[in-house]
Amino acid sequence: MNILVLGSGGREHALCWKIAASPLLTKLWCAPGNAGIAQDAECVALDVNDHAAVIGFCRDNKIDLVVVGPDALIAAGIVDDLTAAGFKTFGPTKAAGRLESSKSFTKQLCRDNAIPTAAYAHFTDAEAAKAYVRQQGAPIVVKADGLAAGKGVVVATTPDEALAAIDMMFGGGFGEAGAEVVIEQFMEGEEASFFALCDGDTALPLATAQDHKRAFDGDKGPNTGGMGAYSPAPVMTEAMNARVMDEMILPTLRALKAMGTPYKGVLYAGVMMTKDGPKLVEYNARFGDPECQVLMLRMMSDIVPALLAAVDGELRHFDLRWYPEPALTVIMATRGYPGDAPKGSRIEGLDEAAKVEGVEIFHAGTKRVDGHIVANGGRVLNICASGKTVREAQARAYAAVDRIKWPEGFCRRDIGWRAVAREQ
Ligand code: GLY
Protein backbone atom coordinates (compact mmCIF):
# COMPACT_ATOMS: atom_id res chain seq x y z
CA MET A 1 0.00 0.00 0.00
CA ASN A 2 1.03 3.60 -0.59
CA ILE A 3 0.44 5.65 2.55
CA LEU A 4 0.66 9.39 3.20
CA VAL A 5 0.88 10.79 6.74
CA LEU A 6 0.05 14.48 7.25
CA GLY A 7 1.86 16.42 9.98
CA SER A 8 5.34 17.21 11.26
CA GLY A 9 5.46 16.54 15.00
CA GLY A 10 6.62 13.79 17.31
CA ARG A 11 3.18 12.18 16.99
CA GLU A 12 3.58 11.91 13.22
CA HIS A 13 7.13 10.56 13.57
CA ALA A 14 5.84 7.83 15.90
CA LEU A 15 3.01 7.04 13.46
CA CYS A 16 5.44 6.89 10.52
CA TRP A 17 7.81 4.64 12.51
CA LYS A 18 4.97 2.24 13.29
CA ILE A 19 3.48 2.30 9.78
CA ALA A 20 6.96 1.77 8.28
CA ALA A 21 7.12 -1.58 10.12
CA SER A 22 3.95 -2.86 8.43
CA PRO A 23 4.36 -5.69 5.91
CA LEU A 24 1.42 -4.12 4.03
CA LEU A 25 3.44 -1.00 3.20
CA THR A 26 4.83 -0.38 -0.28
CA LYS A 27 5.86 3.26 0.16
CA LEU A 28 5.39 5.84 2.90
CA TRP A 29 5.34 9.63 2.47
CA CYS A 30 4.93 12.32 5.08
CA ALA A 31 3.96 15.94 4.42
CA PRO A 32 5.66 18.07 5.52
CA GLY A 33 7.53 15.78 7.98
CA ASN A 34 10.77 16.60 9.79
CA ALA A 35 14.41 15.49 9.89
CA GLY A 36 13.63 12.36 11.94
CA ILE A 37 10.60 11.34 9.90
CA ALA A 38 12.90 11.42 6.85
CA GLN A 39 14.51 8.21 8.23
CA ASP A 40 11.18 6.35 7.96
CA ALA A 41 9.32 8.08 5.14
CA GLU A 42 9.92 10.31 2.14
CA CYS A 43 9.15 13.84 3.29
CA VAL A 44 7.20 15.97 0.83
CA ALA A 45 7.24 19.77 0.83
CA LEU A 46 3.46 19.98 0.39
CA ASP A 47 1.40 22.79 1.86
CA VAL A 48 -1.03 20.65 3.85
CA ASN A 49 -3.43 23.60 4.12
CA ASP A 50 -3.81 23.49 0.34
CA HIS A 51 -6.28 20.62 0.06
CA ALA A 52 -6.23 20.63 -3.74
CA ALA A 53 -2.44 20.18 -3.67
CA VAL A 54 -2.74 17.26 -1.22
CA ILE A 55 -5.41 15.64 -3.42
CA GLY A 56 -3.20 16.14 -6.48
CA PHE A 57 -0.28 14.45 -4.70
CA CYS A 58 -2.51 11.51 -3.74
CA ARG A 59 -3.61 11.12 -7.38
CA ASP A 60 -0.08 11.35 -8.76
CA ASN A 61 1.27 8.81 -6.27
CA LYS A 62 -1.71 6.41 -6.13
CA ILE A 63 -2.09 6.84 -2.38
CA ASP A 64 -4.19 4.06 -0.79
CA LEU A 65 -4.49 5.57 2.69
CA VAL A 66 -3.99 9.05 4.17
CA VAL A 67 -3.42 9.36 7.93
CA VAL A 68 -4.13 12.81 9.38
CA GLY A 69 -2.21 13.77 12.55
CA PRO A 70 -2.95 17.36 13.70
CA ASP A 71 -6.21 18.81 15.00
CA ALA A 72 -5.99 21.93 12.82
CA LEU A 73 -6.13 19.83 9.63
CA ILE A 74 -9.16 17.93 10.90
CA ALA A 75 -10.91 21.20 11.80
CA ALA A 76 -10.10 22.52 8.32
CA GLY A 77 -11.99 19.59 6.75
CA ILE A 78 -9.09 17.78 5.09
CA VAL A 79 -10.71 14.40 5.79
CA ASP A 80 -13.95 15.54 4.10
CA ASP A 81 -12.11 16.82 1.02
CA LEU A 82 -9.85 13.78 0.61
CA THR A 83 -12.76 11.40 1.13
CA ALA A 84 -14.88 13.29 -1.42
CA ALA A 85 -11.98 12.97 -3.88
CA GLY A 86 -12.05 9.18 -3.38
CA PHE A 87 -9.11 8.68 -0.98
CA LYS A 88 -9.38 6.52 2.13
CA THR A 89 -8.52 8.89 4.94
CA PHE A 90 -8.03 8.09 8.61
CA GLY A 91 -9.48 10.76 10.89
CA PRO A 92 -12.84 12.36 11.65
CA THR A 93 -14.77 14.69 9.38
CA LYS A 94 -14.91 18.38 10.21
CA ALA A 95 -18.40 17.93 11.70
CA ALA A 96 -17.42 14.97 13.89
CA GLY A 97 -14.18 16.75 14.81
CA ARG A 98 -16.23 19.44 16.57
CA LEU A 99 -15.71 17.22 19.62
CA GLU A 100 -12.33 18.99 19.76
CA SER A 101 -12.81 22.15 17.73
CA SER A 102 -15.83 23.38 19.74
CA LYS A 103 -15.83 23.03 23.52
CA SER A 104 -19.47 24.19 23.69
CA PHE A 105 -20.52 21.52 21.17
CA THR A 106 -19.01 18.82 23.37
CA LYS A 107 -20.41 20.22 26.59
CA GLN A 108 -23.90 20.35 25.05
CA LEU A 109 -23.49 16.78 23.78
CA CYS A 110 -22.48 15.68 27.29
CA ARG A 111 -25.48 17.45 28.79
CA ASP A 112 -27.88 15.88 26.27
CA ASN A 113 -26.46 12.38 26.76
CA ALA A 114 -25.77 12.36 30.51
CA ILE A 115 -22.02 12.02 29.99
CA PRO A 116 -20.29 12.88 33.28
CA THR A 117 -18.37 16.15 33.05
CA ALA A 118 -17.95 19.44 34.94
CA ALA A 119 -20.92 21.80 35.17
CA TYR A 120 -20.53 24.67 32.70
CA ALA A 121 -21.91 27.77 31.06
CA HIS A 122 -21.28 29.07 27.53
CA PHE A 123 -20.79 32.77 26.69
CA THR A 124 -20.58 34.90 23.59
CA ASP A 125 -19.86 38.18 25.41
CA ALA A 126 -17.38 39.16 28.08
CA GLU A 127 -19.71 40.96 30.49
CA ALA A 128 -22.05 38.00 30.95
CA ALA A 129 -19.04 35.69 31.40
CA LYS A 130 -17.57 38.00 34.05
CA ALA A 131 -20.86 38.23 35.92
CA TYR A 132 -20.94 34.41 36.02
CA VAL A 133 -17.40 34.25 37.41
CA ARG A 134 -18.22 36.83 40.10
CA GLN A 135 -21.19 34.74 41.10
CA GLN A 136 -19.35 31.37 41.03
CA GLY A 137 -16.00 32.39 42.55
CA ALA A 138 -12.78 30.42 42.13
CA PRO A 139 -11.12 28.06 41.41
CA ILE A 140 -12.82 28.01 38.03
CA VAL A 141 -11.81 27.03 34.50
CA VAL A 142 -12.03 29.37 31.49
CA LYS A 143 -11.78 27.75 28.05
CA ALA A 144 -11.65 29.28 24.59
CA ASP A 145 -14.35 27.54 22.57
CA GLY A 146 -12.17 26.85 19.51
CA LEU A 147 -8.69 25.45 18.83
CA ALA A 148 -5.91 27.43 20.51
CA ALA A 149 -2.81 25.25 20.00
CA GLY A 150 -3.23 23.61 23.41
CA LYS A 151 -3.12 26.99 25.21
CA GLY A 152 -6.83 27.79 25.36
CA VAL A 153 -7.52 26.60 28.92
CA VAL A 154 -6.93 28.76 31.99
CA VAL A 155 -7.37 27.13 35.39
CA ALA A 156 -7.96 30.27 37.47
CA THR A 157 -7.25 30.05 41.18
CA THR A 158 -8.74 33.50 41.87
CA PRO A 159 -11.72 35.37 40.35
CA ASP A 160 -9.29 38.07 39.11
CA GLU A 161 -7.33 35.49 37.10
CA ALA A 162 -10.57 34.26 35.54
CA LEU A 163 -11.67 37.81 34.71
CA ALA A 164 -8.28 38.51 33.09
CA ALA A 165 -8.57 35.29 31.06
CA ILE A 166 -12.03 36.35 29.83
CA ASP A 167 -10.69 39.76 28.79
CA MET A 168 -7.73 38.14 27.04
CA MET A 169 -9.93 35.65 25.13
CA PHE A 170 -12.66 38.10 24.12
CA GLY A 171 -9.90 40.65 23.37
CA GLY A 172 -8.61 38.38 20.61
CA GLY A 173 -5.77 36.62 22.49
CA PHE A 174 -6.63 33.40 20.64
CA GLY A 175 -8.16 35.00 17.56
CA GLU A 176 -11.48 33.50 16.46
CA ALA A 177 -11.01 30.56 18.88
CA GLY A 178 -11.75 32.92 21.79
CA ALA A 179 -14.83 34.60 20.30
CA GLU A 180 -16.88 32.28 22.55
CA VAL A 181 -15.85 30.87 25.91
CA VAL A 182 -16.93 28.01 28.10
CA ILE A 183 -16.60 28.43 31.86
CA GLU A 184 -16.46 25.23 33.87
CA GLN A 185 -16.49 24.13 37.44
CA PHE A 186 -12.97 23.18 38.62
CA MET A 187 -12.54 19.41 39.02
CA GLU A 188 -10.23 18.00 41.68
CA GLY A 189 -8.45 14.72 40.91
CA GLU A 190 -5.85 12.94 38.82
CA GLU A 191 -6.09 13.33 35.04
CA ALA A 192 -5.35 10.61 32.49
CA SER A 193 -5.70 10.19 28.74
CA PHE A 194 -7.85 7.42 27.28
CA PHE A 195 -7.72 6.53 23.58
CA ALA A 196 -10.24 4.58 21.50
CA LEU A 197 -10.19 3.73 17.81
CA CYS A 198 -13.62 4.39 16.31
CA ASP A 199 -15.31 3.43 13.04
CA GLY A 200 -18.57 5.33 13.40
CA ASP A 201 -20.30 2.50 15.31
CA THR A 202 -17.70 0.50 17.18
CA ALA A 203 -15.01 1.75 19.56
CA LEU A 204 -11.92 -0.32 20.26
CA PRO A 205 -10.10 0.83 23.39
CA LEU A 206 -6.42 1.39 22.68
CA ALA A 207 -4.41 2.20 25.78
CA THR A 208 -4.15 4.84 28.48
CA ALA A 209 -1.42 7.37 29.15
CA GLN A 210 -0.58 10.25 31.42
CA ASP A 211 0.75 13.54 30.10
CA HIS A 212 2.81 16.22 31.91
CA LYS A 213 1.39 19.53 30.74
CA ARG A 214 3.42 22.03 32.79
CA ALA A 215 6.81 23.21 31.53
CA PHE A 216 8.88 22.59 34.66
CA ASP A 217 9.58 19.94 37.30
CA GLY A 218 7.02 19.49 40.04
CA ASP A 219 4.22 20.37 37.59
CA LYS A 220 5.19 24.04 37.81
CA GLY A 221 5.32 26.76 35.17
CA PRO A 222 3.16 27.51 32.14
CA ASN A 223 1.02 24.97 30.32
CA THR A 224 2.59 23.39 27.24
CA GLY A 225 1.49 20.93 24.58
CA GLY A 226 3.00 18.24 26.83
CA MET A 227 6.53 17.77 28.24
CA GLY A 228 6.42 13.99 28.57
CA ALA A 229 4.11 11.02 28.98
CA TYR A 230 3.98 7.38 29.91
CA SER A 231 1.65 4.48 29.22
CA PRO A 232 -0.26 2.80 30.73
CA ALA A 233 -1.65 5.23 33.32
CA PRO A 234 -1.87 3.18 36.55
CA VAL A 235 -4.83 5.28 37.77
CA MET A 236 -6.87 3.86 34.86
CA THR A 237 -7.78 0.42 36.21
CA GLU A 238 -9.77 -2.11 34.15
CA ALA A 239 -12.90 -1.00 36.00
CA MET A 240 -12.23 2.68 35.22
CA ASN A 241 -11.54 1.92 31.56
CA ALA A 242 -14.87 0.09 31.35
CA ARG A 243 -16.64 3.09 32.88
CA VAL A 244 -15.00 5.49 30.42
CA MET A 245 -16.13 3.29 27.53
CA ASP A 246 -19.70 2.86 28.83
CA GLU A 247 -20.29 6.34 30.23
CA MET A 248 -18.37 8.49 27.71
CA ILE A 249 -17.04 6.93 24.50
CA LEU A 250 -20.01 4.75 23.49
CA PRO A 251 -22.74 7.33 24.23
CA THR A 252 -20.67 9.89 22.29
CA LEU A 253 -20.44 7.60 19.25
CA ARG A 254 -24.18 6.90 19.39
CA ALA A 255 -24.96 10.61 19.65
CA LEU A 256 -22.75 11.56 16.70
CA LYS A 257 -24.19 8.79 14.56
CA ALA A 258 -27.71 9.95 15.41
CA MET A 259 -26.74 13.49 14.30
CA GLY A 260 -25.67 12.08 10.92
CA THR A 261 -21.98 12.78 11.58
CA PRO A 262 -20.50 9.42 12.65
CA TYR A 263 -17.09 9.61 14.32
CA LYS A 264 -14.22 7.72 12.67
CA GLY A 265 -10.64 7.97 13.86
CA VAL A 266 -9.00 8.16 17.25
CA LEU A 267 -11.11 9.60 20.03
CA TYR A 268 -8.93 10.89 22.87
CA ALA A 269 -10.72 11.52 26.15
CA GLY A 270 -9.01 13.58 28.82
CA VAL A 271 -10.51 12.08 31.97
CA MET A 272 -10.43 13.39 35.54
CA MET A 273 -10.62 10.73 38.21
CA THR A 274 -12.72 12.60 40.78
CA LYS A 275 -14.07 11.35 44.10
CA ASP A 276 -17.40 10.93 42.27
CA GLY A 277 -15.86 8.76 39.54
CA PRO A 278 -14.38 9.52 36.10
CA LYS A 279 -15.49 12.76 34.44
CA LEU A 280 -14.71 14.04 30.96
CA VAL A 281 -12.32 17.02 30.90
CA GLU A 282 -12.26 17.33 27.11
CA TYR A 283 -12.23 15.36 23.89
CA ASN A 284 -9.55 15.54 21.24
CA ALA A 285 -10.25 14.26 17.75
CA ARG A 286 -6.79 12.75 17.18
CA PHE A 287 -3.90 10.99 18.86
CA GLY A 288 -2.31 12.95 21.72
CA ASP A 289 1.17 14.35 21.35
CA PRO A 290 3.29 13.06 23.18
CA GLU A 291 0.91 10.25 24.22
CA CYS A 292 0.93 8.76 20.71
CA GLN A 293 4.67 8.20 20.97
CA VAL A 294 4.35 5.89 23.98
CA LEU A 295 1.27 4.17 22.54
CA MET A 296 3.16 3.32 19.34
CA LEU A 297 6.05 1.84 21.36
CA ARG A 298 3.61 -0.39 23.22
CA MET A 299 1.50 -1.51 20.23
CA MET A 300 2.52 -5.03 19.21
CA SER A 301 0.05 -5.45 16.32
CA ASP A 302 0.45 -3.99 12.86
CA ILE A 303 -1.26 -0.58 12.96
CA VAL A 304 -2.19 -0.41 9.26
CA PRO A 305 -5.05 -2.99 9.31
CA ALA A 306 -6.44 -1.21 12.38
CA LEU A 307 -6.43 2.18 10.62
CA LEU A 308 -8.10 0.64 7.57
CA ALA A 309 -10.72 -1.11 9.70
CA ALA A 310 -11.59 2.22 11.32
CA VAL A 311 -12.01 3.90 7.92
CA ASP A 312 -13.99 0.95 6.50
CA GLY A 313 -16.33 0.49 9.48
CA GLU A 314 -14.93 -2.98 10.25
CA LEU A 315 -13.67 -2.58 13.81
CA ARG A 316 -16.22 -4.97 15.27
CA HIS A 317 -14.12 -7.82 13.86
CA PHE A 318 -10.92 -6.38 15.21
CA ASP A 319 -8.53 -6.66 18.12
CA LEU A 320 -5.08 -5.30 18.86
CA ARG A 321 -2.24 -6.74 20.93
CA TRP A 322 -0.03 -4.66 23.21
CA TYR A 323 3.31 -5.14 24.92
CA PRO A 324 2.66 -5.17 28.66
CA GLU A 325 5.88 -3.24 29.45
CA PRO A 326 5.38 0.46 30.14
CA ALA A 327 6.81 3.13 27.86
CA LEU A 328 7.80 6.68 28.72
CA THR A 329 8.83 9.74 26.73
CA VAL A 330 10.74 12.86 27.76
CA ILE A 331 10.30 15.95 25.58
CA MET A 332 13.37 18.06 24.88
CA ALA A 333 12.32 21.60 24.00
CA THR A 334 14.15 24.76 22.99
CA ARG A 335 14.77 27.07 25.96
CA GLY A 336 12.02 29.68 25.93
CA TYR A 337 9.24 27.21 25.06
CA PRO A 338 6.24 27.54 25.45
CA GLY A 339 7.11 31.18 24.71
CA ASP A 340 9.44 32.23 21.90
CA ALA A 341 11.79 29.40 21.01
CA PRO A 342 14.68 30.48 18.77
CA LYS A 343 15.35 28.20 15.81
CA GLY A 344 18.63 26.95 14.39
CA SER A 345 20.62 25.62 17.38
CA ARG A 346 22.65 22.51 16.60
CA ILE A 347 21.91 19.17 18.29
CA GLU A 348 24.65 16.54 18.69
CA GLY A 349 24.82 13.08 20.23
CA LEU A 350 21.56 11.64 18.87
CA ASP A 351 23.22 8.46 17.55
CA GLU A 352 24.88 7.78 20.91
CA ALA A 353 21.60 8.45 22.72
CA ALA A 354 19.71 6.03 20.49
CA LYS A 355 22.10 3.22 21.52
CA VAL A 356 20.77 3.13 25.09
CA GLU A 357 18.84 -0.13 25.56
CA GLY A 358 15.10 0.20 24.96
CA VAL A 359 15.36 3.76 23.59
CA GLU A 360 13.65 5.16 20.50
CA ILE A 361 13.97 8.84 19.53
CA PHE A 362 11.17 10.60 17.69
CA HIS A 363 11.73 14.06 16.24
CA ALA A 364 9.29 16.97 16.43
CA GLY A 365 10.65 20.42 15.51
CA THR A 366 13.88 19.46 13.76
CA LYS A 367 15.38 19.98 10.36
CA ARG A 368 18.62 18.98 8.67
CA VAL A 369 20.94 21.82 7.68
CA ASP A 370 24.32 21.06 6.04
CA GLY A 371 24.19 17.50 7.38
CA HIS A 372 23.43 18.58 10.99
CA ILE A 373 20.21 18.30 12.95
CA VAL A 374 19.04 21.71 14.18
CA ALA A 375 16.11 22.83 16.32
CA ASN A 376 13.19 24.14 14.29
CA GLY A 377 10.51 24.80 16.89
CA GLY A 378 9.46 24.62 20.55
CA ARG A 379 9.11 20.90 21.21
CA VAL A 380 12.03 19.35 19.37
CA LEU A 381 12.78 15.75 20.43
CA ASN A 382 10.92 12.89 22.09
CA ILE A 383 13.30 10.61 23.96
CA CYS A 384 11.23 7.45 24.43
CA ALA A 385 12.05 4.22 26.24
CA SER A 386 10.41 0.97 27.28
CA GLY A 387 11.32 -0.94 30.41
CA LYS A 388 10.07 -3.65 32.76
CA THR A 389 8.86 -0.84 35.04
CA VAL A 390 8.20 2.87 34.60
CA ARG A 391 11.28 3.47 36.74
CA GLU A 392 13.42 1.45 34.30
CA ALA A 393 11.90 3.19 31.26
CA GLN A 394 12.50 6.55 32.96
CA ALA A 395 16.15 5.68 33.76
CA ARG A 396 16.75 4.63 30.16
CA ALA A 397 15.14 7.74 28.72
CA TYR A 398 17.20 10.06 30.95
CA ALA A 399 20.40 8.09 30.19
CA ALA A 400 19.73 8.87 26.53
CA VAL A 401 18.89 12.53 27.28
CA ASP A 402 22.26 12.85 29.04
CA ARG A 403 24.08 11.78 25.86
CA ILE A 404 22.49 14.59 23.84
CA LYS A 405 24.61 17.72 23.50
CA TRP A 406 22.28 20.64 23.04
CA PRO A 407 22.89 23.59 25.43
CA GLU A 408 19.94 25.51 23.97
CA GLY A 409 17.53 22.71 24.94
CA PHE A 410 15.85 21.71 28.21
CA CYS A 411 13.60 18.98 29.57
CA ARG A 412 11.81 18.09 32.77
CA ARG A 413 13.72 15.63 34.96
CA ASP A 414 10.68 14.12 36.68
CA ILE A 415 8.59 12.60 33.87
CA GLY A 416 6.72 9.58 35.23
CA TRP A 417 6.91 10.70 38.86
CA ARG A 418 3.42 9.56 39.82
CA ALA A 419 3.86 6.07 38.37
CA VAL A 420 7.36 5.70 39.84
CA ALA A 421 6.02 6.69 43.27
CA ARG A 422 3.28 4.08 42.92
CA GLU A 423 5.86 1.40 42.03
CA GLN A 424 7.80 2.03 45.23
N1 GLY B 1 -0.79 16.00 25.02
C1 GLY B 1 -1.96 16.74 24.91
C2 GLY B 1 -2.54 16.83 23.56
O1 GLY B 1 -2.11 16.17 22.65
O2 GLY B 1 -3.48 17.57 23.38
Residues whose N, C-alpha, C, O or C-beta is under 5 A from the ligand:
A	BS01	LIG	D211 G225 G226 F287 G288 D289 P290
